[in-house]
Amino acid sequence: MARKVYAQYEAVSAVVPGEGGYHAAIAVKALVDAGAPRFHKILDGQRFSKAFEADDAASQALEQLADVDADGELVWA
């Protein structure tokens, strides 16, 4: 698991289970008034057979994340 902190949010590598495997994702949670995290599936079309493989891919993608905007959307470099 990888983690980055931005001005209003933190972003964490994550895994979303699905039919036929796992999806890489990035979970975004507000630093203030934090509720449940919001999961953003990334690497469209890719499924991983093992959860750790999806998390590794999400961790690598998180390195390319430039920011999280005011609406909690991912901003890529």
N, C-alpha and C positions, 0 to 999 in steps of 0.2 A: 504494500500500500504506500502510495506517495501522497504528499499533501503540500498545497501552496496556499498562502494567505494573501488576500488582497484587501483593499480599503474597507469594503463592506461585507465581503464574503470569504469563505474558505472553500477550496476545491480539493476533492479527494478522489483518487482513482477508485473505481468500483467495478462490480460485476453484476449483471442482470441475467438471471437464469431465463432460458426460453426453450421453446421446442427445438430439440436437436442440439442443444449445447448452451453456450454462454456468450453474452455480448459484453464487450468492453464498454465502460461508461465512466462518466465523471459526475460525482455527486456534489451539488452546490448547496451550501447552508449559510444563512445570514449570521454574521458575528453578533449582532444585537437583535433582540427579539426573535431568537432562533426558533424555528418550528422544525418540522420534518424536512430532511434534505430533499432536493429536487434532482432526479437522476436524468442525465442527458446521455443517451446511447451515442456512441461514436464509432468510427470505422464501419460505416454502413456496408452491409452485405457480408461482413466477416463474422463467422461464428467460430467459437473455440470449443473443443471437446472437454477441456479441463478448465476449472475456474481460475487456477493460478496462471494459466496462459492468457486468459482474458485480462486479468489484473496486471500482468506484466505489460501487455499491449497498452492498457489504459495509463499505466505509469509512464511509459515512454511518450505517449501522446500528451500527457499533462505537462511535460517539459516544454512543449510548443505552445501551451496556453499563455496568451499575453495578459489577459485580464478577464474579469467577470463584470459585465455592465450593470447599471443601476436596476435593471429588471431581472437580474440573475442569469442572463444569457452568456454563453461562452464567447470570448473574443480571441480568435486565433492570431498568432504572429504572422 
